[in-house]
């Protein structure tokens, strides 16, 4: 039987990585999907705050694709986005350094586009022996087919694919706590 703990993110060793949720890129996404993704990223930002794990934010070529959406950036005012030209976040030395310094093992990976920057980041993180968790409702692509293909490739490579709510409740572990009462309200 496989080690089933590998399917649960451990908030003591986790980081939330928000990939390229930028103005011009967001404008190319289906509006209903974009709204869902932004909402679910917000839930995970609140979880990161509650569990005290780091959030890393990237921007792909911000001169061309614009800044991170205000709805994402607002609760993260103290975080400076890491600019990148490589599709994978791992192409940025500072990104890798921050993961190492913060002693991260588990990555909750969200953002856009699923089949490009998110997938390439996941593959590099898996190569570097991180555990990667991708909430399917917190990533998107311009087309549903590319979204599905990106998720499938990440799953085949070893990422755990789930939903925001699944990962949130795995990290919570139990009901009846103040943390549970605070965070469970966000997914109702």
N, C-alpha and C positions, 0 to 999 in steps of 0.2 A: 504494500500500500504506500502511495506517495506521501511525502511530508505535507499534510494539508495546511500547516501554518504558512506555507509559501503562498497561499491564496488569500491571506489577510494582511493588509498593510498594518505595520506596527507604528503607531504615532510617535513612539519614543525615538524612532530612527528614520522618520519620514521627512519628505519635503514635497511641497506642491510646486510643480513647474508649469507655468502658464506661457504657452507658445504663441506669440504673434497675433494676438487678438487686437488687430489694428484697424483704424478707420477705413481705409480704402479696401483692404482685404475683406473686412466685415460687410461692406456695401455689396460685395459680390455674392454673399451667402443668401440662401432663402430666408426671408425675414422671420418666419415662425421658428425655424431651426436656430437662427442666430439668437433670438430671444431666449429660447430654452437653454442654449449653451451658456449665455451670459448669466442666467439665473443659477444654473448648476455650478458654474465657477464661483459665483458669489457664496453659495452654500459651503463649498470647499475652502474658500478664503476664511469664512467664519470658523470652520473646523480647525484650520491651521492656527488661527488666533487662539482659539479655546484650548487646543492641545499644545500650543507653544512650539510648533514646528515651522521651519523657514519656508518662505515663498520666494521663488525665483521667477522673474518676469523677463521675457525676451521680446525684441522687436526686429523683424526682418527688414533691412533697408528702409528705415523710418523716413528718409528723405523722399522716397517714392511711395511708400505704403501708409505713411502717416503714423501718428502716435497711437498708443494703446487706447482703446475705448475708455471714455471717462467713467462709465459704470464699473469697469474693472479696476481702473487706476485709483479712483477716489479712496477706497478703503486701504489702499496700499501706498499712500502718499509718501511714506518714508523709504520706499524701495525704488531704486534707480534701475530702469530697464537696461538689460544687457543688449547692446546693438550687435547684429550679426549679418553677415553676408552668406555664410554657409547655411545650408538648409537645416542641418543638424545643429542643435544647441551645443553639442559636444565639440563643434568646430571652434568654439570660443574658449580660450584658455581660462578666462575668469569664471566662466560657468563651471568648468571642471574643478577649479580651485575652490569655489564656494561649496560645492558638494563634499569635497574632501575635508575642508576646514570644519564644516558643520557636522561631519561624521554621519552623513546620510547613507542609508542602505536601501530604503524603499522610496520610490518616486511615484507620486500621483501625477500623471501626465495629462494635461488638458490643452485645448486651444485649436489652432488651425494651421494649415489644412491637414486633415487626418492623413491623407495619402502621401503628403510631401514632408513637411517639417516635423510633424508629430511622429510619423513612422520612422523617418531617418534618425530622429533623436532616440526613439525607443530602441532601435536596432543597435545604436552605438552604446546606449546605457546597458543593454543586455550583454553586449560584448565585454563591457567593463565590469560585469557581474553585479550590477544593481538589480533589484527586483522592481519591475515596472507594472503599475496598475493604471489601466486606462478606462475611465468612466465613459462609455459610449455616448452618453447623453451630454457630455461636456467637451466633445470634439466635433468638428464639422468640416465638410468640404463643399465645394460649389455643386457637386453632383452626388446623389445618393450612392451611385455605383462606386465612385472613388472612395467615399466614406466607408462603405462595406468592405471594399478590397483592402483598404488601409488597415481596418480592424482585423480582418482575417490574416493578413501577413504578420501583423504584430502578434496575434495569438499563436500562429505557427512558430514564430521565433521564440516564444516563451513568455510574452507579456500576459498578464491576467486582465481579461476584459470583463467589465461589469457595469454597474451604474453608480451614479453619485450616491444614491440612497443605500445601495448595497455596501459600498465602501465606508460610508459614514457610520452605519450601524455596526459594521465589523469593528471599527475603531472604538465605538462607544462600548460595545461588549455587554452592557446591561442597562436595564431601565431603572427608573426610580432615583437617579442621581440628579444633581443640579445641572451637570453638563448635559445629560440626556434631555431634561426639560428644555433647556436653552436651545440645543441644536435640533431636536426633533421637530420643533415648531417650524423650522425652515423648509421642511419637506412635506408639510401638510398642504 
